[in-house]
Amino acid sequence: MENKSFEVKFVLDKNNNIQTQISNKGVSPTEAIGLLEMVKDQMMDNLRKGRKNMFDIKGDL
């Protein structure tokens, strides 16, 4: 089975401009949307639980 990767990077500058960089290897658009939805759900869950670092999300690799 081939390795797949999907990486999203948001770069915020001092003027609060946002640049989005996406790198994709072997992930279909539908899979990418599903991955983004999973991350959003995990972040919202962390926010609801009052976690200090809602971005600290780890999954199985």
Secondary structure, DSSP 8 states (H G I E B T S, - for coil): ----EEEEEEEE-TT--EEEEEEEES--HHHHHHHHHHHHHHHHHHHHTT-S-TT------
